[in-house]
């Protein structure tokens, strides 16, 4: 949400900067991500990856009228019937665990010395989930799914990496004094914890805000902007299926240039272009593409800057 909202702010209150566009990765924009009540993209993604059986998926598809999801942009799928919600819940309840919802193709962390092997692994994983991964918290609340699949190792490895002297130097971080209240005797800075019982704003001004409504303003007020939406195809939290749908429903002319982009001679993803906006998929990569696929993450960003 925050990049398009900031872009709108820059249109309404211009600053003396050379704004040429923006790039957003796996963004929650419309009814395409996990804080919206319509689960078409999520359930279809899981079925297409062999993680939900066809019978339960087809029952949800029929109950929810999803056969019209791509073809009818004006149809309201954000107020599902009780039958739709029940069928979707039955399908989603079939998901296996552990599973990394942010990249369904990768293994979960089972290494010694991480949260999963602590003296109280369930408590450690619950802390990781509730502090840092609202999608997992959402799935537990909505469907009763206690899936602690998101890699807990990253919460140990990231602070270690970010405290390497060469990394601190590269990001121009203050060395020595550190952030107030986050120093230890060893000089290593801990990531700050979120306040207890924190929540995203889940109302119409928060997660459920239809950010797609901002894009016509970008096209009208800043037609020179280059806007890219990048989507890792292994991400079930914000599946590319829903992203492609809201982008197509913007009503912009499709330029008919659907094509692959290559990395080291292989297909790294696909590019779909409309007038004023492009969808770039990154094949086999998860929600935070540079985390799961560093080489591809560098490459797509380099391509954006080159064009």
C-alpha positions as CSV (number, residue, x, y, z in Angstrom):
1,X,0.0,0.0,0.0
2,X,2.6,2.5,1.0
3,X,4.4,3.1,-2.3
4,X,1.3,4.0,-4.3
5,X,0.1,6.1,-1.4
6,X,3.4,7.9,-1.3
7,X,3.3,8.4,-5.1
8,X,-0.1,10.0,-4.8
9,X,1.2,12.3,-2.1
10,X,4.0,13.4,-4.4
11,X,1.5,14.2,-7.1
12,X,-0.7,16.2,-4.8
13,X,2.2,17.9,-3.0
14,X,5.2,17.9,-5.4
15,X,8.7,18.0,-4.1
16,X,11.8,19.1,-6.0
17,X,12.8,15.6,-7.1
18,X,13.1,14.0,-10.5
19,X,10.3,11.4,-10.0
20,X,10.3,9.0,-13.0
21,X,8.0,6.2,-11.8
22,X,8.0,3.4,-9.2
23,X,8.5,-0.3,-8.9
24,X,6.5,-2.4,-6.4
25,X,7.1,-6.1,-5.6
26,X,4.3,-8.6,-4.7
27,X,2.1,-5.7,-3.6
28,X,-1.3,-6.1,-1.8
29,X,-3.4,-3.8,-4.0
30,X,-6.9,-5.1,-4.6
31,X,-8.7,-8.4,-3.7
32,X,-5.5,-10.2,-4.6
33,X,-3.9,-10.7,-1.2
34,X,-4.4,-12.2,2.2
35,X,-6.2,-9.4,4.0
36,X,-9.1,-9.4,1.7
37,X,-12.1,-11.7,2.1
38,X,-12.1,-13.0,-1.4
39,X,-9.7,-16.0,-1.5
40,X,-9.8,-16.8,-5.3
41,X,-6.1,-16.1,-6.0
42,X,-4.9,-17.8,-2.8
43,X,-7.1,-21.0,-3.2
44,X,-6.4,-21.2,-7.0
45,X,-2.7,-20.8,-6.4
46,X,-2.6,-23.6,-3.8
47,X,-4.7,-25.9,-6.0
48,X,-2.4,-25.2,-9.0
49,X,0.6,-26.1,-6.9
50,X,-0.9,-29.5,-5.9
51,X,-1.5,-28.4,-2.3
52,X,-5.4,-28.5,-2.3
53,X,-7.3,-31.4,-3.8
54,X,-9.4,-30.7,-7.0
55,X,-12.7,-31.7,-5.4
56,X,-12.5,-29.2,-2.6
57,X,-11.2,-26.5,-4.9
58,X,-13.9,-27.0,-7.5
59,X,-16.6,-26.9,-4.8
60,X,-15.2,-23.5,-3.7
61,X,-15.0,-22.3,-7.3
62,X,-18.6,-23.2,-7.9
63,X,-19.9,-21.8,-4.6
64,X,-18.1,-18.5,-5.1
65,X,-18.7,-18.0,-8.8
66,X,-15.0,-17.8,-9.5
67,X,-15.4,-18.8,-13.2
68,X,-16.1,-15.1,-13.8
69,X,-13.2,-13.8,-11.7
70,X,-10.9,-12.9,-14.6
71,X,-13.6,-12.0,-17.2
72,X,-15.9,-9.7,-15.2
73,X,-14.1,-6.8,-13.6
74,X,-17.3,-5.2,-12.3
75,X,-18.5,-8.2,-10.4
76,X,-18.1,-7.8,-6.6
77,X,-16.2,-10.7,-5.2
78,X,-15.4,-9.0,-1.9
79,X,-18.7,-9.9,-0.2
80,X,-18.8,-13.7,-0.5
81,X,-21.8,-15.6,0.5
82,X,-21.8,-17.9,3.5
83,X,-21.7,-20.9,1.1
84,X,-18.7,-19.5,-0.5
85,X,-16.9,-18.9,2.7
86,X,-17.7,-22.4,4.0
87,X,-16.5,-24.0,0.8
88,X,-13.3,-21.9,0.8
89,X,-12.7,-22.8,4.4
90,X,-13.1,-26.5,3.7
91,X,-10.6,-26.2,0.8
92,X,-8.0,-24.2,2.7
93,X,-8.2,-26.5,5.7
94,X,-6.7,-29.2,3.5
95,X,-3.3,-27.4,3.3
96,X,-0.3,-29.3,4.7
97,X,2.2,-28.1,7.2
98,X,4.8,-27.0,7.7
99,X,4.6,-24.8,4.7
100,X,6.2,-21.5,3.8
101,X,3.3,-19.4,2.5
102,X,5.7,-16.8,1.2
103,X,7.4,-19.3,-1.0
104,X,5.7,-22.7,-1.3
105,X,8.6,-24.2,-3.2
106,X,11.3,-23.9,-0.5
107,X,11.9,-26.1,2.5
108,X,11.2,-24.7,6.0
109,X,14.1,-24.2,8.4
110,X,15.0,-27.3,10.4
111,X,18.5,-26.4,11.3
112,X,19.8,-26.8,14.8
113,X,20.2,-23.6,16.9
114,X,17.2,-21.8,15.5
115,X,13.7,-21.1,16.8
116,X,12.4,-24.5,15.8
117,X,15.0,-26.3,18.1
118,X,14.9,-23.9,21.1
119,X,13.9,-25.2,24.5
120,X,10.3,-24.2,23.8
121,X,10.0,-24.4,20.0
122,X,6.3,-23.8,19.8
123,X,6.5,-20.7,21.9
124,X,9.5,-19.5,19.8
125,X,7.7,-20.0,16.5
126,X,4.6,-18.4,17.8
127,X,6.6,-15.3,18.8
128,X,8.2,-15.1,15.4
129,X,4.9,-15.5,13.6
130,X,3.0,-12.9,15.7
131,X,5.7,-10.3,15.7
132,X,6.8,-10.4,12.1
133,X,4.4,-12.4,9.9
134,X,0.8,-11.1,9.9
135,X,-0.2,-13.5,7.1
136,X,0.3,-16.5,9.4
137,X,-1.5,-14.8,12.2
138,X,-4.4,-14.0,9.8
139,X,-4.6,-17.6,8.6
140,X,-4.7,-18.8,12.2
141,X,-7.4,-16.4,13.1
142,X,-9.6,-16.9,10.0
143,X,-9.2,-20.6,9.3
144,X,-7.7,-22.0,12.5
145,X,-4.5,-23.0,10.6
146,X,-1.5,-23.0,12.9
147,X,1.1,-23.2,10.1
148,X,4.5,-22.1,11.4
149,X,6.2,-22.6,8.1
150,X,7.9,-19.3,7.5
151,X,11.6,-19.7,7.9
152,X,12.5,-18.9,11.5
153,X,16.2,-19.1,10.7
154,X,16.0,-15.7,9.0
155,X,15.4,-14.1,12.3
156,X,18.8,-15.3,13.5
157,X,20.7,-14.9,10.3
158,X,19.5,-11.4,9.3
159,X,20.8,-9.6,12.4
160,X,24.1,-11.4,12.1
161,X,24.5,-10.4,8.5
162,X,23.4,-6.8,9.1
163,X,26.0,-6.4,11.8
164,X,28.9,-7.4,9.6
165,X,31.3,-4.5,9.5
166,X,31.3,-4.3,5.7
167,X,27.5,-4.3,5.7
168,X,27.3,-1.5,8.3
169,X,29.7,0.5,6.2
170,X,27.8,-0.1,3.0
171,X,24.5,1.1,4.5
172,X,26.2,4.0,6.3
173,X,25.0,2.8,9.7
174,X,26.4,4.4,12.8
175,X,29.1,2.2,14.3
176,X,29.6,2.1,18.1
177,X,26.8,4.1,19.5
178,X,24.1,2.3,17.7
179,X,20.4,2.9,18.2
180,X,19.2,4.0,21.5
181,X,18.1,1.0,23.6
182,X,19.2,-1.6,21.2
183,X,22.9,-2.1,22.2
184,X,24.3,-5.1,24.0
185,X,27.7,-5.5,25.7
186,X,29.0,-7.2,22.5
187,X,28.0,-4.2,20.4
188,X,25.5,-6.3,18.4
189,X,22.2,-4.4,17.8
190,X,19.0,-6.4,18.2
191,X,16.1,-5.9,15.9
192,X,13.4,-4.0,17.8
193,X,10.4,-5.9,18.8
194,X,6.9,-4.8,17.9
195,X,4.5,-3.7,20.6
196,X,2.3,-6.3,22.2
197,X,-1.0,-6.9,20.5
198,X,-0.1,-4.8,17.5
199,X,-2.4,-5.0,14.5
200,X,-2.6,-3.6,11.0
201,X,-5.6,-1.4,10.2
202,X,-7.9,-4.0,8.7
203,X,-10.6,-1.5,7.7
204,X,-11.4,0.3,4.4
205,X,-8.5,2.7,5.1
206,X,-6.1,0.0,5.8
207,X,-5.5,-3.5,4.3
208,X,-8.9,-3.5,2.5
209,X,-8.4,-0.1,0.9
210,X,-8.7,-0.6,-2.9
211,X,-5.3,0.8,-3.9
212,X,-6.0,0.1,-7.6
213,X,-8.2,3.2,-7.6
214,X,-5.1,5.3,-7.4
215,X,-3.6,4.1,-10.6
216,X,-5.8,6.1,-13.0
217,X,-4.6,9.2,-11.3
218,X,-1.0,8.2,-12.0
219,X,-1.8,7.6,-15.7
220,X,-3.6,11.0,-16.0
221,X,-1.3,13.2,-13.9
222,X,2.1,11.5,-14.5
223,X,1.9,9.7,-17.9
224,X,5.7,9.8,-18.2
225,X,6.1,7.5,-15.1
226,X,7.4,4.0,-15.7
227,X,5.4,1.7,-13.3
228,X,6.5,-1.9,-12.8
229,X,4.7,-4.4,-10.7
230,X,7.0,-7.4,-9.9
231,X,5.6,-10.7,-8.7
232,X,7.4,-13.9,-7.6
233,X,5.4,-16.8,-8.9
234,X,5.9,-19.0,-5.8
235,X,4.3,-16.5,-3.4
236,X,0.9,-17.6,-2.1
237,X,0.4,-14.6,0.2
238,X,0.0,-12.2,-2.8
239,X,-0.4,-14.6,-5.7
240,X,0.4,-13.3,-9.2
241,X,-3.0,-14.5,-10.3
242,X,-4.8,-11.8,-8.4
243,X,-2.1,-9.2,-9.3
244,X,-2.6,-9.9,-13.0
245,X,-6.4,-9.6,-12.6
246,X,-6.5,-6.2,-11.0
247,X,-3.9,-4.9,-13.5
248,X,-6.0,-6.1,-16.4
249,X,-9.1,-4.6,-14.8
250,X,-7.5,-1.1,-14.9
251,X,-8.8,-1.0,-18.4
252,X,-5.5,0.1,-20.0
253,X,-4.7,-1.1,-23.5
254,X,-2.6,-4.2,-23.6
255,X,0.4,-3.7,-25.8
256,X,0.5,-7.3,-27.0
257,X,4.2,-7.7,-26.0
258,X,3.9,-10.7,-23.6
259,X,7.3,-12.1,-23.6
260,X,10.0,-13.8,-21.4
261,X,12.9,-12.1,-19.8
262,X,16.1,-14.0,-19.5
263,X,18.8,-14.5,-17.0
264,X,22.0,-16.5,-17.8
265,X,20.2,-17.8,-21.0
266,X,17.2,-19.2,-19.2
267,X,13.7,-17.9,-18.8
268,X,13.6,-16.0,-15.5
269,X,9.9,-14.8,-15.8
270,X,7.4,-13.1,-18.1
271,X,6.6,-9.5,-18.9
272,X,3.1,-8.3,-19.7
273,X,2.7,-4.7,-20.7
274,X,-0.3,-2.4,-20.7
275,X,-0.2,1.3,-21.6
276,X,1.5,2.9,-18.6
277,X,2.1,-0.2,-16.5
278,X,3.9,-3.5,-16.7
279,X,3.7,-6.8,-14.8
280,X,7.0,-8.7,-14.5
281,X,6.9,-12.2,-13.0
282,X,10.0,-13.9,-11.5
283,X,9.7,-17.6,-12.0
284,X,9.9,-19.8,-8.9
285,X,10.6,-17.0,-6.4
286,X,8.8,-16.0,-3.3
287,X,7.2,-12.9,-1.7
288,X,10.4,-11.0,-1.0
289,X,12.2,-11.8,-4.2
290,X,15.7,-10.7,-3.2
291,X,15.5,-12.9,-0.1
292,X,14.6,-16.1,-1.9
293,X,16.3,-15.4,-5.3
294,X,19.1,-12.8,-4.8
295,X,20.4,-13.1,-8.4
296,X,16.9,-12.7,-10.0
297,X,16.2,-9.9,-7.5
298,X,19.2,-8.0,-8.6
299,X,18.5,-8.6,-12.2
300,X,14.9,-7.4,-12.4
301,X,15.9,-4.2,-10.5
302,X,18.8,-3.7,-12.8
303,X,16.5,-4.1,-15.8
304,X,14.1,-1.6,-14.4
305,X,16.8,1.0,-14.0
306,X,18.2,0.4,-17.5
307,X,14.9,0.9,-19.4
